[in-house]
Amino acid sequence: MAQQGNKTAVKLPRPLFHDGSLNFSFSGLKTAVLQHVSKYPVTIPSSEANDLCASFQEAVCDVLAHKIAAALRMTAVRRLVVAGGVACNSGLRSRMVNLAAELGVELHIPDRSLCGDNAAMLAVPGNYYLEHGAASDLTLDVTATWDMDSVGGGCR
């Protein structure tokens, strides 16, 4: 829907944009969307829904790009990895390509088929542990062991 909308049609906030930190929160943005939608008695017209989606996507991408750029500028990190369910979003992918080019950093974005939702990514190993007798006492070792330098095929 965002691809069919006007990203400047609905004025939405960019929470924590100018606070000088690397923190971000979208609760104020979600509230602004809820307030906008509540103006309609029954259903928001599809063209306005497209505009709202485009404006929401633009606000989120603005904040994420701003915070990521700040983090890259204050560190020596020259590689950016965008992954997870959010990496399927075409607006974010495009923004990250532009940001990486602007800052001269190496960008890795897995193919969309490899960008799963975190809920599913957590449920599969959780189910495995439960099937193999793991108790619910939260004593599982959850230390990440995947070396990001070994990421190869499928990333672009």
N, C-alpha and C positions, 0 to 999 in steps of 0.2 A: 504494500500500500504506500509506503514511503517513496518508492520509485515513481509513483504516479502523482505525488503531491508537491506542493510548493513549500520548500523548507523555511521560507521567511514569512509564511502566512500567519502563524500563531507565535506571538511573542512569549517565549518561555525563559525562565531563569537559568542561569549557569551557576549552580551552587558551589561555593568555596573556590570560585574561579580566581579571585584576586586575593586570597588569604595568605599567599606566600608559602603554603605548605604543599606537600604531595598528597594530602588527604583528599578524598572525594566522597560525596554522598549524594544520592539522587532522591532522597525522601521529599525534599522541597519541590523538586521537578515533578515527581509523581503527584504530589498534592495539587500543583498547578494544572496538570492534565485533568485530574478529577474535577477540579473547579470549572475548567473549560467545558468538559463534557456535561456537567450538571446543568448548564445553561439550556440544554435541549430537553423539551418536555418528554419525548419518547425515545427517538433514535437520532443520532447525529447523521446528517446526510453524507453519503459516501464520498463526495468530493471534499467535504470538510474533514472527514475522517482521514482521507489521504493526506491532506495538508497537515493535520495534527500529527500523524505518524511521521511525516517528513520533518516537521519542526522538532518533534521529540528526538528523532534520530540525530538531527543536526546538533541539538543541545548536548546530548550525551557524547557525541563525537568531538565537539568543541572542548568539553571538559577533559575527556580522556587524552586527546592530543596535546592539550596544554600541559597537563600534569606529566605525561610521558616525556614531552620535550624538556620540561624542567628537570626531571630526573636524569635524563640523558646528558643534559648540559652540566649538571653538578657532579657527575661521575665520569669515570673513564670507560664506561660501558659503550661498546661500539656495535652491539648486536641486540636486536629487538625481536622477541618471539611473541606472536599474537596467537593464542590457542584457546581451546574450549568452545563452548556453544556460541559465545559472542563473536568468535572469529568467522562465523558463517555470514555475518551481516555485511552486505556489499558496501554500504556506506562507510563502515569502520575500516574494512579492508582497503578501500580506495584512499581514505584519509591517512592510513598508516603507510601506504606506498608513497604518498606525497611527503609525509613527515620524514620518512627514512631518507628519501632523496634530498630533502632540504637540509637535513642534519648530517648527511653522509654516513649513515649507519647501515649495517647489514640487516636486512629484514627477512624473517622466516615466518611464513604463514602456511600451515598445513592445508592440503586440499580440503575442500568443504566436507568430503566424505569422512575425513578423520577428525573433524571438529564436533565432538559429541557434547551433549549437555552434561554438566558435572553431576547431576543427580544420577544419570545412568552410569557414569564413570565410577561413582561411589557404590552404587547398588550392586554391580556385578561382583567386585571383590568381597563386598559385604555378604552377599549370598554364598559365595564360595566358603568364606570362613564359617558361616552358620552351618552349612552342610557338612563341614568337617569338624564340628563339635566346639567351635569357639563359643565361649560363654559371653554373656552380656556385661561383664565386669569392666569393660573398657581398658583391658591390659594389652591390647594388640600393639605391635610395633608398627607405627605409621610413618617411619622415616622414609623419605623419598630416596630411591636408589637409581633413578634414571638419569644418566649423565647427558645433559643437554648438548654436549659436544658430539655425542654419537648420533644425534638426529640427522638423518640423511634423506633418502628418497621420499618424495611426497611433499616436501617442504619447498615453498617458493616465496 
